Amino acid sequence: MSSTKKIIVITNSFLLAAGVESLALEIRGLLVDEVFSGSEKKLCEKVLLKKPDLIIIDPVSLGEHLIPTLRTLREEPETLIAGLVSESMKENVKSKFSHQLVKDAPKYQLIEELQSIIGKYIPEENSKTLSKREVEILKNVVLGLSNKDVADKLFLSVHTVMTHRKKIARKLGIKTVSGLTVYALMNKIVDMREVERRT
């Protein structure tokens, strides 16, 4: 398996494209392979020919063509799709994307979101080991915090927290909070006094 993950960006904005390329450079093994404008002829065909691991779409650049474009791109199940969204964007547009990068978020948060989407936190050969961020999230979940509370505390989006929780469950083979609590106690991530104080 190739160690480099390829990203395709679809946007009419030079600044947005440059911003995504800058973020990708911060993460080892990520490469922005090409940038397409939303008005590109045969856009979906050209994008899928590149066989990207992740397609990042600026919905504003596609306008009324967003939904048919997404429908076509999703025919390739192995390719992840993320939306470049903003707080002011309509919810019915944002909801079209299961993965989101918030345009006006701070740099460190965008990097974490991108890492989370592409799955670059843990190398494949060490997939059973939790990252520092996953340990942090596990501890807070075990102590009774909701996804939103964890997101607020760690300055992440709720979606990123949920993605990490899925990875934790997959790595450990544990899906229940009670099971995660036992794991956290056995591995000294929390102690019994902390668990007893949880709300």
C-alpha positions as CSV (number, residue, x, y, z in Angstrom):
1,M,0.0,0.0,0.0
2,S,1.3,3.4,-0.9
3,S,2.3,5.6,2.0
4,T,1.2,8.8,0.3
5,K,-2.4,9.8,0.4
6,K,-3.6,11.8,-2.6
7,I,-6.0,14.7,-2.3
8,I,-8.0,16.4,-5.0
9,V,-9.4,19.9,-4.3
10,I,-12.4,21.3,-6.1
11,T,-12.7,25.1,-5.7
12,N,-12.7,28.2,-7.8
13,S,-10.7,30.0,-5.1
14,F,-7.0,30.3,-5.4
15,L,-6.7,31.2,-1.7
16,L,-8.7,28.2,-0.6
17,A,-6.7,25.8,-2.8
18,A,-3.4,27.3,-1.5
19,G,-4.7,27.0,2.1
20,V,-5.5,23.3,1.7
21,E,-2.1,22.7,0.1
22,S,-0.4,24.4,3.0
23,L,-2.3,22.2,5.5
24,A,-1.3,19.1,3.6
25,L,2.3,20.0,3.7
26,E,2.1,20.0,7.5
27,I,1.1,16.3,7.5
28,R,3.6,13.7,6.5
29,G,2.3,11.5,3.7
30,L,-0.3,13.8,2.3
31,L,-0.2,15.3,-1.2
32,V,-2.5,17.7,-3.0
33,D,-2.4,16.0,-6.4
34,E,-4.4,18.5,-8.4
35,V,-6.9,21.4,-8.0
36,F,-10.0,21.6,-10.3
37,S,-12.4,24.5,-10.7
38,G,-16.1,23.8,-10.1
39,S,-16.9,24.7,-13.7
40,E,-14.4,22.2,-15.2
41,K,-15.9,20.2,-18.0
42,K,-16.2,16.5,-17.3
43,L,-15.2,17.3,-13.7
44,C,-16.2,14.0,-12.1
45,E,-14.5,12.0,-14.8
46,K,-11.3,13.9,-14.5
47,V,-11.3,13.7,-10.7
48,L,-12.0,9.9,-10.5
49,L,-9.3,9.2,-13.1
50,K,-6.8,10.5,-10.5
51,K,-7.9,7.9,-8.0
52,P,-7.6,10.2,-5.0
53,D,-7.9,9.1,-1.4
54,L,-9.7,12.2,-0.5
55,I,-11.7,14.8,-2.4
56,I,-12.1,18.2,-0.8
57,I,-15.0,20.2,-2.2
58,D,-15.8,23.9,-1.9
59,P,-19.7,23.8,-2.2
60,V,-19.8,27.4,-3.2
61,S,-17.8,26.7,-6.4
62,L,-20.2,24.0,-7.5
63,G,-23.5,25.9,-6.8
64,E,-26.5,24.0,-8.3
65,H,-24.2,21.3,-9.5
66,L,-23.2,20.2,-6.0
67,I,-25.7,17.4,-5.5
68,P,-25.3,15.7,-8.9
69,T,-21.5,16.0,-8.5
70,L,-21.6,14.4,-5.1
71,R,-23.9,11.6,-6.4
72,T,-21.4,10.7,-9.1
73,L,-18.3,11.0,-7.0
74,R,-19.8,8.7,-4.3
75,E,-20.1,5.9,-6.8
76,E,-16.4,5.3,-6.0
77,P,-16.8,4.0,-2.4
78,E,-13.1,3.9,-1.6
79,T,-12.8,7.7,-2.0
80,L,-13.4,10.0,1.0
81,I,-15.2,13.3,0.4
82,A,-15.0,16.3,2.7
83,G,-16.7,19.7,2.4
84,L,-15.0,23.1,2.9
85,V,-17.8,24.7,5.0
86,S,-18.3,27.9,7.0
87,E,-20.4,28.7,10.1
88,S,-22.7,30.9,8.0
89,M,-23.3,28.2,5.3
90,K,-26.8,26.7,5.2
91,E,-27.3,23.5,7.2
92,N,-28.9,21.8,4.2
93,V,-25.6,22.3,2.3
94,K,-23.3,21.3,5.2
95,S,-25.4,18.2,5.9
96,K,-24.4,16.8,2.5
97,F,-20.9,16.1,3.8
98,S,-20.1,13.5,6.5
99,H,-16.6,15.0,6.7
100,Q,-16.2,18.8,7.1
101,L,-13.3,21.3,7.2
102,V,-14.5,24.6,8.7
103,K,-12.9,27.4,6.6
104,D,-12.6,29.9,9.5
105,A,-11.3,27.3,12.1
106,P,-7.7,27.8,13.5
107,K,-4.9,26.1,11.7
108,Y,-4.2,23.5,14.4
109,Q,-7.9,22.4,14.3
110,L,-7.9,22.1,10.5
111,I,-4.8,19.9,10.7
112,E,-6.4,17.7,13.3
113,E,-9.6,17.5,11.2
114,L,-7.7,16.6,8.1
115,Q,-5.6,14.0,10.0
116,S,-8.8,12.5,11.4
117,I,-10.5,12.3,8.0
118,I,-7.6,10.7,6.2
119,G,-6.8,8.4,9.1
120,K,-3.1,9.4,9.5
121,Y,-3.0,9.4,13.3
122,I,-1.8,5.8,13.7
123,P,0.4,3.9,11.3
124,E,-1.1,0.7,9.9
125,E,1.6,-1.4,11.5
126,N,0.7,-0.1,15.0
127,S,-3.0,0.1,14.6
128,K,-3.9,-1.3,18.0
129,T,-2.1,1.5,19.9
130,L,-4.1,4.6,20.8
131,S,-2.7,8.0,19.9
132,K,-2.3,10.6,22.6
133,R,-5.4,12.4,21.3
134,E,-7.4,9.1,21.5
135,V,-6.3,8.5,25.0
136,E,-7.4,12.0,25.9
137,I,-10.8,11.5,24.4
138,L,-11.2,8.0,25.9
139,K,-10.5,9.5,29.4
140,N,-13.1,12.2,29.0
141,V,-15.7,9.8,27.7
142,V,-15.1,7.4,30.6
143,L,-15.4,10.3,33.0
144,G,-18.9,11.0,31.7
145,L,-18.5,13.8,29.2
146,S,-20.7,13.9,26.1
147,N,-19.3,14.2,22.6
148,K,-20.1,17.9,22.7
149,D,-18.5,18.4,26.1
150,V,-15.3,16.7,24.9
151,A,-15.3,18.7,21.7
152,D,-15.6,22.0,23.6
153,K,-13.0,21.0,26.1
154,L,-10.4,19.9,23.5
155,F,-11.3,22.6,20.9
156,L,-12.4,20.0,18.3
157,S,-15.6,19.6,16.3
158,V,-18.2,17.1,17.5
159,H,-17.6,15.2,14.2
160,T,-13.9,14.8,15.0
161,V,-14.7,13.4,18.5
162,M,-17.1,10.9,17.0
163,T,-14.6,9.8,14.4
164,H,-12.0,9.3,17.2
165,R,-14.5,7.3,19.2
166,K,-15.2,5.0,16.3
167,K,-11.5,4.4,15.8
168,I,-11.0,3.7,19.6
169,A,-13.9,1.2,19.5
170,R,-12.4,-0.5,16.3
171,K,-8.9,-0.6,17.7
172,L,-9.8,-2.0,21.1
173,G,-12.8,-4.1,20.0
174,I,-14.9,-2.4,22.8
175,K,-18.1,-0.5,22.0
176,T,-19.7,0.1,25.4
177,V,-18.8,2.9,27.9
178,S,-18.6,0.3,30.7
179,G,-16.2,-1.8,28.7
180,L,-14.1,1.3,27.9
181,T,-14.1,2.2,31.6
182,V,-12.7,-1.2,32.5
183,Y,-10.0,-0.8,29.9
184,A,-9.1,2.7,31.1
185,L,-8.9,1.5,34.7
186,M,-6.7,-1.5,33.8
187,N,-4.4,0.7,31.7
188,K,-4.2,3.5,34.4
189,I,-5.8,6.1,32.1
190,V,-8.1,6.9,34.9
191,D,-8.3,5.8,38.6
192,M,-11.3,4.6,40.5
193,R,-11.7,7.8,42.4
194,E,-12.1,9.8,39.2
195,V,-14.7,7.3,37.9
196,E,-16.7,7.4,41.1
197,R,-16.8,11.2,40.9
198,R,-18.2,11.3,37.4
199,T,-21.6,12.7,36.8
